[in-house]
Amino acid sequence: MKQIIAANWKMHKTAVETTEYCRAIRQMEADFEGVEVLICPPFTALSAAAIALEASSIKLGAQNMHWESQGARTGEVSANMLLEFGVEYVIIGHSERRHLMGEDDSQVRRKLEAALDNGLKPVLCVGETEAEREQGITKKVIEKQLSGALEDQDPHKLSGLVLAYEPVWAIGTGKAASVEDAQEAAVLIRSYLKDKLGAKLAESTRILYGGSVKAENIGSFTVLPSVHGALVGGASLEVESFSSLIQAARKAVIT
Ligand code: PGA
């Protein structure tokens, strides 16, 4: 399975900065062979990214979307608006949206369904907070998030689905999860998929790790048998650090 290395820029970069970044990174794309590289800029920079990445193998993703296709939803953006820029992936249920914007499981589910209905590939994020881990309820939390979004879905519709395990305490803290914790969560997610949605989907779904990933540690995650890439925040903001991270991921898989 081809691994995905996804850049989640969050609320960083103007359209001008995006153009500059994308022009620079596409000069290096010959070195990205074997890896699916994905950039998720803010909505306002999607157009600039789409133009700068035209005819490149680097894919475009969005960080969020609304489930309605149009209407009175001030400040929201729909799937068809994203498709206009050639967006292929969309991050759904990132912990910053769950915890800072109050997004709940039923909203996450509606977004996931709308993404799939419109042919977008959702990158569904799950993960526990530090307090939840300390209480020993990590497994319960992840299973609840998975059920909230995926229970009773038609497995045939989920073929483009990507999962991302992102422990909240590891995001932006410089304190990545241990390799054992990442592997354990990925195995848990895969067995949930197998039990609820069937072996075929469980085998074909890519599970990413996210949370303080950098060039120095990515290889230890991407060599794991259950992990197929990473969702990267801080270390994706500079072309050089993102590109060396991609190289490190490739090297780890090849060797
Ligand atoms: P980080 O963010 O790499 O800065 O920890 C990851 C994410 O939130 O997707």
Residues whose N, C-alpha, C, O or C-beta is under 5 A from the ligand:
A	BS01	PGA	N8 A170 I171 G172 T173 G210 G211 S212 V213 L231 V232 G233 G234 A235
